């Protein structure tokens, strides 16, 4: 599940009340965005015993369903993007054995461990900690002093109990009580209950910081900084809609704080492009069902692209730059496999480079990737000095940089696909190759590999097939790692899909039998009752102790 640095996978989930579904029951959908591989991350399962009953997606080896449904409720997660780690610069004494706290010097905690290594002698490690957490040694090459790390997960917590509680919960109150011991990682929990109730909250604990927001390292020696444990769980954002309701709940790694929520919530929220598109679509109709929801999961219209193109509309451009701008202005923002989506990808790349790569090279700092900085710059919400090329003595203006970038993108596209933008092949840039963990093994890796598959969308569309430029291509490196829909008006049914198959064995027919349907947005039934399961069963494997 390796993710290329700079990529930013996320997730979508949403729920709609009975007043917006064709069946008259609440409906919920989830598609977590993770790195792709064969076999995939998730394993679809129904786990049933006298004290536990749940169906959905699990991680191989876990004794519970992570995302799915129980008899009375269905649940879905996305990452809250909460800042759960704080770094503190530390001052050590000359011997490197004590750290300063105010006017006092405290001894470092030292632990010696041996790591067993196959075929070699155990590797001895010395682990040192302060009262704030593990200590990282000074890094003179990077100009960094010793640092200690405070991380929510170091405080322990009960991760698995939350999954057992979700499977059996009948009410939001039971959920609140049952997830109290869950600490990290923070997740946006959306639930749809069989009685039509919709519920949303952040599970995980919010750090109780004495000062600051944790975005930058703090002075560890100053007692004014640090955590006093966690805020009470009542501080977490929550929303509740009781039946009858036509409400919608959406989270897509965006800011989920409801109106009137006053608590600070330091987090690296994603821009709301996906969340706003999902909400926009959900409010358009009152007859949501499995098929319409699966189609929404495959939506590739980009609100980000529309906003960026709108920011280009008033520029004074000529020649090829004007042709590129005019083609984008006439485009509807749909990142389809063919058409102006390819031009948009080329233009965005040129603009990102023109705005930020010169500073990144000159000051030897990371390239500020992602859509938000570029959009804010073009909308005038970021210092226009970023548009100046620091590698030249001249001071370039906005239209000058736009002229260069759009003209360069247009010429690249014409050279590659010809003059007709409608025939430009975005799918040839933006393709998915599913690779096995043994992909690097000669011959075997090729047998285990599937693809490439040309795909629409981007990391900013609901169908979040995210990518990063590698030379002249834009390969997909993350996206929906599964899809799951439950409609409580049809309680015997659910829909599910995987971007591969259930099996990790090449000779098994289920190694890759879901790829075609998944990429086309088609899901398969996930029966619940024993009778429905029996009707759908095509084979059985019985494991005996």
C-alpha positions as CSV (number, residue, x, y, z in Angstrom):
1,X,0.0,0.0,0.0
2,X,2.9,2.3,-0.8
3,X,1.9,5.9,-1.5
4,X,4.2,8.2,-3.5
5,X,5.4,11.2,-1.5
6,X,3.2,14.2,-2.1
7,X,0.1,12.1,-2.8
8,X,-2.8,12.6,-0.5
9,X,-5.3,9.8,-0.3
10,X,-8.5,10.3,1.6
11,X,-12.0,8.8,1.7
12,X,-15.7,9.5,1.1
13,X,-18.7,8.6,3.2
14,X,-22.3,9.9,3.2
15,X,-25.7,9.0,4.5
16,X,-29.2,10.2,3.4
17,X,-32.4,10.1,5.4
18,X,-35.5,8.1,4.4
19,X,-37.0,11.2,2.9
20,X,-34.4,11.1,0.1
21,X,-34.5,7.4,-0.9
22,X,-36.6,5.4,-3.2
23,X,-37.0,2.6,-0.6
24,X,-38.0,4.9,2.3
25,X,-35.1,3.7,4.4
26,X,-31.9,5.5,5.3
27,X,-29.0,4.8,3.0
28,X,-25.2,5.0,3.6
29,X,-22.1,4.7,1.3
30,X,-18.4,4.5,1.9
31,X,-15.3,4.3,-0.3
32,X,-11.9,4.7,1.5
33,X,-9.1,5.9,-0.7
34,X,-5.8,3.9,-0.3
35,X,-2.9,2.8,-2.3
36,X,-3.5,0.0,-4.9
37,X,-2.1,-3.5,-5.0
38,X,-3.0,-7.1,-5.7
39,X,-4.4,-8.5,-3.5
40,X,-6.1,-5.4,-2.1
41,X,-6.3,-4.0,1.4
42,X,-9.8,-5.2,2.2
43,X,-11.5,-8.6,2.6
44,X,-15.2,-8.8,2.3
45,X,-16.7,-10.9,5.1
46,X,-19.8,-11.7,7.1
47,X,-18.9,-12.7,10.7
48,X,-21.7,-14.3,12.7
49,X,-21.8,-16.0,16.1
50,X,-24.1,-15.8,19.1
51,X,-22.5,-12.5,20.4
52,X,-21.5,-10.8,17.2
53,X,-23.2,-10.3,13.8
54,X,-21.7,-8.0,11.1
55,X,-21.0,-7.9,7.4
56,X,-18.8,-5.6,5.4
57,X,-15.1,-5.1,4.9
58,X,-12.3,-6.3,7.3
59,X,-8.5,-6.4,7.2
60,X,-7.1,-9.9,7.1
61,X,-6.3,-11.1,10.6
62,X,-8.8,-8.8,12.4
63,X,-11.6,-10.5,14.3
64,X,-14.2,-7.9,13.4
65,X,-15.7,-6.0,10.5
66,X,-14.1,-2.5,10.2
67,X,-16.6,-0.9,7.8
68,X,-20.0,-2.4,7.3
69,X,-23.3,-3.2,9.0
70,X,-24.9,-5.0,11.9
71,X,-28.5,-5.9,12.5
72,X,-29.5,-2.4,13.5
73,X,-27.1,0.1,12.0
74,X,-24.5,0.6,9.3
75,X,-21.4,2.6,9.6
76,X,-18.7,4.3,7.5
77,X,-15.4,6.0,8.2
78,X,-13.2,8.7,6.7
79,X,-10.1,10.2,8.2
80,X,-10.6,13.4,10.3
81,X,-7.1,14.6,9.4
82,X,-6.7,15.6,13.0
83,X,-3.3,16.8,14.2
84,X,-2.6,14.1,16.7
85,X,1.2,14.5,16.9
86,X,3.2,17.4,18.3
87,X,7.0,17.8,18.1
88,X,9.0,19.5,20.7
89,X,12.6,20.9,20.4
90,X,14.6,19.7,23.4
91,X,17.6,21.1,25.3
92,X,19.9,18.4,26.7
93,X,22.8,18.8,29.1
94,X,26.4,18.4,28.0
95,X,26.4,14.7,28.8
96,X,23.2,14.1,26.8
97,X,21.6,12.4,29.8
98,X,19.1,15.0,31.1
99,X,16.6,17.4,29.5
100,X,15.5,20.8,30.7
101,X,12.0,21.6,32.0
102,X,11.9,25.2,33.2
103,X,14.7,25.6,35.6
104,X,15.0,21.9,36.4
105,X,16.9,19.1,34.7
106,X,15.2,15.7,34.4
107,X,16.9,12.3,33.6
108,X,16.0,10.8,30.2
109,X,14.3,7.4,30.3
110,X,16.5,4.8,28.6
111,X,15.4,1.5,27.3
112,X,17.7,-1.1,25.7
113,X,16.1,-3.5,23.2
114,X,17.4,-6.2,20.9
115,X,15.8,-6.7,17.5
116,X,16.0,-10.2,16.1
117,X,17.2,-10.4,12.5
118,X,17.0,-13.6,10.5
119,X,20.4,-14.9,9.7
120,X,22.2,-12.2,11.6
121,X,23.0,-11.2,15.2
122,X,20.3,-9.3,17.1
123,X,20.5,-5.6,16.5
124,X,20.9,-3.6,19.8
125,X,18.9,-0.3,20.0
126,X,18.9,2.3,22.7
127,X,15.6,4.1,22.9
128,X,15.4,7.4,24.9
129,X,12.4,9.3,26.0
130,X,11.4,12.5,27.7
131,X,8.1,13.0,29.7
132,X,6.6,14.1,26.3
133,X,7.4,10.9,24.4
134,X,10.2,9.3,22.3
135,X,13.3,11.3,21.7
136,X,14.8,11.8,18.2
137,X,18.5,12.5,18.2
138,X,19.9,15.8,16.8
139,X,20.3,16.0,13.1
140,X,23.1,18.5,12.4
141,X,22.9,18.1,8.6
142,X,19.3,19.3,8.7
143,X,20.0,21.9,11.4
144,X,17.6,20.1,13.8
145,X,18.1,19.8,17.6
146,X,17.0,16.8,19.6
147,X,13.2,16.5,19.4
148,X,10.6,14.6,21.4
149,X,7.2,13.5,20.0
150,X,3.8,13.5,21.7
151,X,1.4,11.3,19.9
152,X,-2.2,10.4,20.8
153,X,-1.6,6.7,20.0
154,X,1.1,6.6,22.8
155,X,-1.7,7.1,25.3
156,X,-3.1,3.6,24.6
157,X,-6.8,3.2,24.1
158,X,-9.2,0.4,23.1
159,X,-9.3,0.2,19.3
160,X,-11.1,-3.1,18.7
161,X,-13.9,-2.6,21.2
162,X,-15.3,0.2,19.0
163,X,-15.8,-2.2,16.1
164,X,-17.7,-4.7,18.3
165,X,-19.9,-1.9,19.7
166,X,-20.7,-0.5,16.2
167,X,-21.8,-4.0,15.0
168,X,-24.4,-4.3,17.8
169,X,-25.5,-0.7,18.5
170,X,-29.2,0.1,18.3
171,X,-29.0,3.8,19.1
172,X,-26.5,6.7,18.9
173,X,-26.4,6.7,22.7
174,X,-25.0,3.1,22.7
175,X,-22.4,4.2,20.2
176,X,-21.3,7.2,22.3
177,X,-20.9,5.0,25.3
178,X,-19.1,2.2,23.4
179,X,-16.5,4.3,21.6
180,X,-15.4,6.3,24.7
181,X,-12.2,4.2,25.0
182,X,-11.1,4.8,21.4
183,X,-8.2,7.2,21.2
184,X,-6.6,7.3,17.8
185,X,-6.5,7.6,14.8
186,X,-9.4,10.1,14.7
187,X,-12.1,9.2,12.2
188,X,-15.3,10.8,10.9
189,X,-17.9,8.2,11.8
190,X,-21.2,8.4,9.8
191,X,-24.0,6.0,10.7
192,X,-27.4,5.1,9.3
193,X,-29.8,3.2,11.6
194,X,-32.5,0.8,10.6
195,X,-35.1,3.1,12.1
196,X,-34.0,6.0,9.9
197,X,-31.8,7.9,12.3
198,X,-28.7,9.5,10.9
199,X,-25.6,10.2,13.2
200,X,-22.2,11.7,12.7
201,X,-19.3,12.2,15.1
202,X,-15.6,12.3,15.3
203,X,-14.3,9.2,17.1
204,X,-10.9,9.6,18.8
205,X,-9.8,12.0,21.4
206,X,-8.8,15.7,20.9
207,X,-5.5,16.8,22.5
208,X,-5.8,19.2,25.4
209,X,-3.0,21.6,24.4
210,X,-1.9,24.1,26.9
211,X,-1.0,26.6,24.1
212,X,-0.4,26.7,20.4
213,X,-2.0,24.4,17.8
214,X,0.8,21.9,17.3
215,X,1.5,22.8,13.6
216,X,5.1,23.9,14.4
217,X,7.6,22.5,16.9
218,X,7.3,24.0,20.3
219,X,10.0,24.6,23.0
220,X,10.1,21.5,25.0
221,X,11.8,23.2,28.0
222,X,8.9,25.7,28.4
223,X,6.1,24.2,30.6
224,X,3.6,26.5,28.9
225,X,3.6,24.0,26.0
226,X,2.4,20.4,26.0
227,X,-0.7,18.3,26.5
228,X,-2.8,17.9,29.5
229,X,-4.2,14.6,28.3
230,X,-7.4,14.9,26.2
231,X,-10.5,17.0,26.1
232,X,-13.7,15.3,27.2
233,X,-15.4,13.2,24.5
234,X,-18.3,15.7,24.6
235,X,-16.0,18.2,22.9
236,X,-16.0,16.1,19.7
237,X,-18.2,17.4,16.8
238,X,-21.5,15.5,16.3
239,X,-24.7,15.7,14.4
240,X,-27.9,13.8,14.9
241,X,-31.0,13.6,12.8
242,X,-34.0,11.6,14.0
243,X,-36.7,10.2,11.8
244,X,-38.5,11.3,9.8
245,X,-35.7,13.2,8.1
246,X,-34.5,14.1,4.6
247,X,-31.1,15.2,5.9
248,X,-27.8,14.3,4.3
249,X,-24.5,13.7,6.1
250,X,-21.2,14.0,4.2
251,X,-17.5,13.7,5.1
252,X,-14.6,13.6,2.7
253,X,-11.7,14.6,4.9
254,X,-13.0,18.1,5.0
255,X,-13.9,20.3,8.0
256,X,-16.9,18.6,9.5
257,X,-17.5,21.0,12.4
258,X,-21.2,21.8,12.5
259,X,-22.6,25.3,12.7
260,X,-22.0,26.8,16.2
261,X,-19.2,24.5,17.1
262,X,-16.8,26.6,19.1
263,X,-14.0,24.2,20.0
264,X,-10.7,24.6,18.1
265,X,-9.9,21.6,16.0
266,X,-6.3,21.7,14.6
267,X,-6.3,19.5,11.5
268,X,-5.0,19.3,8.0
269,X,-8.5,19.3,6.4
270,X,-8.8,18.6,2.7
271,X,-10.3,21.3,0.6
272,X,-14.1,20.7,0.3
273,X,-14.2,19.9,-3.4
274,X,-15.3,16.3,-3.0
275,X,-17.6,16.9,-0.1
276,X,-19.3,19.8,-1.8
277,X,-19.8,17.8,-5.0
278,X,-21.3,14.9,-3.0
279,X,-23.6,17.2,-1.1
280,X,-24.6,19.0,-4.3
281,X,-25.6,15.8,-6.0
282,X,-27.4,14.4,-2.9
283,X,-29.7,17.4,-2.7
284,X,-30.7,17.1,-6.3
285,X,-33.1,14.2,-5.8
286,X,-35.3,12.2,-3.4
287,X,-35.1,8.8,-5.0
288,X,-31.6,7.6,-4.1
289,X,-31.1,3.8,-4.5
290,X,-28.2,1.4,-5.1
291,X,-27.8,2.2,-8.7
292,X,-27.9,6.0,-8.3
293,X,-25.5,5.8,-5.4
294,X,-23.0,3.7,-7.3
295,X,-23.2,6.2,-10.1
296,X,-22.4,9.0,-7.6
297,X,-19.4,7.0,-6.3
298,X,-18.1,7.1,-9.9
299,X,-18.7,10.9,-10.4
300,X,-15.7,12.6,-12.1
301,X,-16.9,16.2,-12.3
302,X,-14.3,18.4,-10.5
303,X,-15.4,21.5,-8.6
304,X,-11.7,22.2,-8.2
305,X,-11.2,22.3,-11.9
306,X,-14.2,24.5,-12.4
307,X,-12.9,27.0,-9.9
308,X,-9.4,27.0,-11.3
309,X,-10.6,27.6,-14.8
310,X,-12.9,30.4,-13.6
311,X,-9.8,32.1,-12.1
312,X,-8.2,32.0,-15.6
313,X,-11.1,33.5,-17.4
314,X,-10.2,37.2,-17.1
315,X,-6.5,36.9,-18.0
316,X,-5.1,38.9,-21.0
317,X,-3.8,36.1,-23.1
318,X,-3.0,35.6,-26.8
319,X,-2.1,32.9,-29.3
320,X,-1.8,29.3,-27.9
321,X,-2.4,30.5,-24.4
322,X,-5.7,32.0,-25.3
323,X,-6.7,28.9,-27.2
324,X,-5.9,26.8,-24.2
325,X,-7.9,29.1,-21.9
326,X,-10.9,29.3,-24.2
327,X,-11.0,25.5,-24.5
328,X,-11.0,25.1,-20.8
329,X,-13.7,27.8,-20.3
330,X,-15.9,25.9,-22.7
331,X,-15.4,22.7,-20.7
332,X,-17.8,21.4,-18.1
333,X,-15.1,20.2,-15.6
334,X,-15.8,16.5,-16.2
335,X,-12.5,14.6,-16.0
336,X,-13.5,12.1,-18.6
337,X,-11.1,9.7,-20.3
338,X,-11.1,11.8,-23.5
339,X,-11.4,15.5,-24.1
340,X,-10.3,18.7,-22.3
341,X,-9.5,16.8,-19.1
342,X,-6.1,16.1,-20.6
343,X,-5.6,19.8,-21.3
344,X,-6.5,20.7,-17.8
345,X,-4.0,18.2,-16.4
346,X,-1.2,19.7,-18.6
347,X,-2.2,23.3,-17.7
348,X,-2.3,22.5,-13.9
349,X,1.1,20.9,-14.1
350,X,2.6,23.9,-15.9
351,X,1.0,26.3,-13.4
352,X,2.2,24.4,-10.4
353,X,5.7,24.4,-11.7
354,X,5.6,28.1,-12.7
355,X,4.3,29.1,-9.3
356,X,6.2,27.0,-6.9
357,X,9.0,25.0,-8.4
358,X,11.4,27.9,-8.7
359,X,11.1,28.7,-4.9
360,X,11.4,25.0,-4.1
361,X,14.7,24.7,-6.0
362,X,16.1,28.1,-4.9
363,X,15.4,27.6,-1.2
364,X,15.8,23.8,-1.1
365,X,12.3,23.4,0.4
366,X,9.6,20.8,-0.4
367,X,7.3,21.5,-3.3
368,X,3.9,22.7,-1.9
369,X,1.8,20.2,-3.7
370,X,-2.0,19.8,-3.7
371,X,-4.7,21.9,-5.3
372,X,-5.4,24.4,-2.6
373,X,-2.2,26.7,-2.8
374,X,-2.5,27.0,-6.6
375,X,-6.2,27.8,-6.5
376,X,-5.7,30.4,-3.7
377,X,-2.9,32.0,-5.7
378,X,-4.9,32.3,-8.9
379,X,-7.9,33.7,-6.9
380,X,-5.8,36.4,-5.3
381,X,-5.9,34.8,-1.9
382,X,-2.1,34.1,-1.8
383,X,0.8,36.5,-2.1
384,X,1.3,37.2,-5.9
385,X,5.1,37.1,-5.3
386,X,4.8,33.4,-5.7
387,X,4.2,34.0,-9.5
388,X,7.5,35.7,-9.9
389,X,10.3,33.4,-11.1
390,X,13.1,33.9,-8.5
391,X,15.6,32.4,-11.0
392,X,15.4,35.5,-13.2
393,X,16.3,39.2,-12.4
394,X,12.9,40.3,-13.8
395,X,9.7,40.4,-11.8
396,X,7.1,38.5,-13.7
397,X,3.4,39.3,-13.4
398,X,0.3,37.1,-13.2
399,X,-0.7,37.3,-16.9
400,X,2.9,36.8,-18.1
401,X,3.2,33.6,-16.1
402,X,-0.2,32.4,-17.3
403,X,0.7,33.1,-20.9
404,X,3.8,31.0,-20.6
405,X,2.2,28.1,-18.7
406,X,-1.0,27.8,-20.9
407,X,0.9,28.1,-24.1
408,X,3.4,25.4,-23.1
409,X,0.5,23.1,-22.1
410,X,-1.3,23.7,-25.3
411,X,1.8,22.9,-27.4
412,X,2.5,19.7,-25.4
413,X,-1.1,18.5,-26.1
414,X,-1.1,19.4,-29.8
415,X,2.2,17.5,-30.2
416,X,0.9,14.5,-28.5
417,X,-2.7,14.3,-29.8
418,X,-3.3,16.9,-32.5
419,X,-5.3,20.1,-32.7
420,X,-8.8,18.7,-31.7
421,X,-9.0,18.9,-27.9
422,X,-12.1,16.7,-27.9
423,X,-9.8,13.9,-29.0
424,X,-7.1,14.4,-26.5
425,X,-6.6,11.1,-24.5
426,X,-6.6,11.8,-20.8
427,X,-6.8,8.0,-20.2
428,X,-3.4,7.5,-21.8
429,X,-1.9,9.8,-19.2
430,X,-4.1,8.7,-16.2
431,X,-4.0,4.9,-16.0
432,X,-4.0,2.4,-13.1
433,X,-1.7,-0.6,-13.0
434,X,-2.5,-3.1,-10.2
435,X,0.8,-4.6,-8.9
436,X,1.4,-7.6,-6.7
437,X,3.9,-7.4,-3.8
438,X,6.1,-9.6,-5.9
439,X,5.9,-7.3,-8.9
440,X,9.7,-6.8,-9.1
441,X,10.3,-10.5,-9.5
442,X,11.2,-11.3,-13.1
443,X,8.5,-13.1,-15.1
444,X,6.4,-13.7,-12.0
445,X,5.7,-10.0,-11.5
446,X,4.4,-9.7,-15.0
447,X,2.0,-12.7,-14.5
448,X,0.7,-11.2,-11.2
449,X,0.2,-7.7,-12.6
450,X,-3.1,-6.4,-14.1
451,X,-3.4,-3.3,-16.3
452,X,-2.8,-0.6,-17.2
453,X,-6.4,0.5,-17.1
454,X,-7.1,4.1,-18.5
455,X,-9.2,5.9,-15.9
456,X,-11.2,9.2,-15.6
457,X,-11.3,11.4,-12.5
458,X,-8.6,12.7,-10.2
459,X,-7.9,13.0,-6.5
460,X,-10.3,15.9,-6.3
461,X,-13.3,14.2,-7.8
462,X,-15.8,11.9,-6.0
463,X,-14.2,9.0,-7.9
464,X,-10.9,9.9,-6.3
465,X,-8.4,8.2,-8.6
466,X,-5.4,10.2,-7.4
467,X,-2.1,10.4,-9.3
468,X,1.2,12.1,-9.4
469,X,3.3,13.1,-12.5
470,X,6.0,10.7,-13.3
471,X,7.8,12.0,-16.4
472,X,5.2,12.4,-19.2
473,X,2.5,10.3,-17.5
474,X,0.1,10.7,-14.6
475,X,-0.3,7.2,-13.2
476,X,-3.0,6.4,-10.7
477,X,-1.5,5.5,-7.3
478,X,-4.5,5.6,-5.0
479,X,-8.2,5.6,-5.1
480,X,-11.3,3.8,-3.9
481,X,-10.0,0.7,-2.2
482,X,-13.5,-0.7,-1.9
483,X,-17.1,0.5,-2.2
484,X,-19.9,-0.3,0.2
485,X,-23.6,0.7,0.2
486,X,-26.4,-0.2,2.6
487,X,-30.1,0.8,2.1
488,X,-32.2,0.1,5.1
489,X,-35.4,0.1,3.0
490,X,-34.0,-3.1,1.6
491,X,-32.4,-4.6,4.7
492,X,-31.7,-8.0,3.1
493,X,-29.4,-6.3,0.5
494,X,-26.3,-4.3,0.4
495,X,-23.8,-3.7,-2.4
496,X,-20.1,-4.1,-2.4
497,X,-17.1,-4.1,-4.7
498,X,-13.3,-4.5,-4.6
499,X,-10.7,-3.3,-7.1
500,X,-9.3,-6.8,-7.6
501,X,-10.8,-9.9,-6.0
502,X,-11.1,-11.8,-2.8
503,X,-8.2,-14.1,-3.4
504,X,-4.5,-13.5,-3.4
505,X,-3.8,-16.7,-5.3
506,X,-3.0,-16.2,-9.0
507,X,-4.7,-19.5,-10.0
508,X,-7.9,-18.7,-8.2
509,X,-10.7,-17.3,-10.3
510,X,-11.4,-14.7,-7.6
511,X,-7.9,-13.2,-7.9
512,X,-9.0,-10.5,-10.4
513,X,-12.7,-11.2,-11.1
514,X,-14.0,-7.8,-9.8
515,X,-11.7,-5.5,-11.6
516,X,-13.8,-4.8,-14.7
517,X,-17.0,-4.2,-12.7
518,X,-15.3,-2.1,-10.1
519,X,-13.7,0.2,-12.7
520,X,-17.1,0.5,-14.4
521,X,-18.8,1.5,-11.1
522,X,-20.8,-1.8,-10.9
523,X,-21.2,-3.4,-7.5
524,X,-22.5,-6.8,-6.5
525,X,-25.1,-7.9,-3.9
526,X,-23.9,-8.6,-0.4
527,X,-26.7,-10.7,1.1
528,X,-27.5,-10.7,4.9
529,X,-29.9,-13.4,5.9
530,X,-29.0,-17.0,5.9
531,X,-31.6,-17.7,3.2
532,X,-30.3,-15.0,0.9
533,X,-26.8,-16.2,1.4
534,X,-27.8,-19.8,0.6
535,X,-29.4,-18.6,-2.6
536,X,-26.3,-16.6,-3.6
537,X,-23.8,-19.3,-2.7
538,X,-21.8,-20.8,-5.6
539,X,-19.1,-22.6,-3.6
540,X,-18.1,-23.5,-0.1
541,X,-14.8,-23.9,1.7
542,X,-15.1,-25.6,5.1
543,X,-12.1,-25.2,7.5
544,X,-11.8,-27.9,10.1
545,X,-9.7,-27.6,13.3
